[in-house]
Amino acid sequence: MATAGQRDPQRERFWRQHVRQHQDSGLTVRAYCQQHQLTEASFYAWRRTLAERDGETTPTAPTMPAFVPVVVTGVPTTAPLELHWPTGPTLHIHAHCPRTLLADVLALLEERGC
């Protein structure tokens, strides 16, 4: 068992396994955590901690926002909106797309780093 300020290797292995399994699952963080009886806050905290430990990000490095504000002008409201990601995906959004569906799709794309 680790004391304050020391790493607990068993706990780190536990969370590394869950972060890896989540990446392979295709589930949202919320769905994965519910399925495995984990708290979302702990999952996000450990995912960030493990990324920092692995050198993927640094705690002081500025992060780019996942999405930037967009103002659409001069487009009829019935025309589909297209969102293009630098990594390839294009999302076509029609005027009557349910907001909850759009929110779920955007959250999934953000998790996958699109």
C-alpha positions in Angstrom: 0.0 0.0 0.0 1.3 3.4 -0.9 1.6 6.2 1.6 0.8 9.9 0.9 2.9 11.1 -2.0 3.8 7.6 -3.3 2.3 5.8 -6.2 0.2 2.8 -5.7 1.2 0.4 -8.5 -1.9 -1.8 -8.1 -4.2 1.2 -8.4 -2.3 2.5 -11.4 -2.6 -0.9 -13.1 -6.4 -0.9 -12.4 -6.9 2.5 -14.0 -4.6 1.9 -16.9 -6.6 -1.2 -17.7 -9.9 0.7 -17.6 -8.6 3.6 -19.7 -7.4 1.1 -22.3 -10.6 -0.9 -22.2 -12.6 2.3 -22.6 -10.6 3.3 -25.7 -11.4 -0.1 -27.3 -15.0 -0.2 -26.2 -16.5 2.4 -28.5 -18.6 3.6 -25.5 -18.9 7.1 -24.1 -17.1 7.7 -20.8 -20.4 7.9 -19.1 -21.7 4.6 -20.5 -18.4 2.8 -19.8 -18.3 4.1 -16.2 -21.9 3.1 -15.6 -21.2 -0.4 -17.0 -18.1 -0.8 -14.8 -19.5 1.0 -11.7 -16.8 3.7 -11.9 -17.3 7.4 -11.2 -16.8 9.6 -14.2 -14.8 12.1 -12.1 -12.3 9.4 -11.1 -12.0 8.1 -14.6 -11.3 11.6 -16.1 -8.8 12.4 -13.3 -6.9 9.1 -13.7 -6.9 9.3 -17.5 -5.4 12.8 -17.2 -2.9 11.6 -14.6 -1.8 8.6 -16.6 -1.4 10.8 -19.7 0.8 13.2 -17.8 2.9 10.3 -16.4 3.3 8.9 -19.9 4.4 12.3 -21.2 1.5 12.7 -23.5 0.7 16.1 -22.0 2.2 18.3 -19.4 0.1 19.9 -16.6 1.3 23.4 -17.5 0.9 23.1 -21.3 -2.0 25.1 -22.7 -4.7 22.9 -24.2 -6.6 23.8 -27.3 -10.4 23.8 -27.0 -12.1 20.7 -28.4 -14.5 23.0 -30.3 -14.3 26.6 -31.2 -17.3 29.0 -31.6 -18.7 29.1 -35.1 -21.0 31.8 -36.5 -23.0 30.7 -39.6 -24.5 33.5 -41.7 -26.3 33.7 -45.0 -27.3 30.0 -45.1 -30.9 28.9 -45.3 -32.0 27.0 -42.2 -33.0 24.0 -44.2 -29.5 23.5 -45.6 -27.3 20.9 -43.9 -24.3 22.1 -41.9 -21.0 20.4 -42.5 -18.3 20.1 -39.9 -14.9 19.0 -41.2 -12.1 17.7 -38.9 -8.5 17.9 -39.9 -8.1 14.2 -39.2 -10.7 13.3 -41.8 -14.3 12.9 -40.5 -17.0 15.1 -41.9 -20.3 15.5 -40.0 -23.4 16.5 -42.0 -26.0 18.1 -39.6 -29.6 18.5 -40.9 -31.9 21.2 -39.6 -34.2 18.7 -37.8 -31.4 16.7 -36.1 -32.3 16.2 -32.4 -30.0 18.2 -30.2 -29.4 15.1 -27.9 -28.2 13.0 -30.8 -25.9 15.8 -32.0 -24.5 16.2 -28.5 -23.8 12.4 -28.2 -22.1 12.3 -31.6 -19.9 15.3 -30.8 -19.0 13.9 -27.4 -18.0 10.6 -29.1 -15.9 12.4 -31.7 -14.2 14.5 -29.0 -13.3 11.4 -27.0 -11.8 9.7 -30.1 -9.6 12.8 -30.7 -11.1 13.6 -34.1 
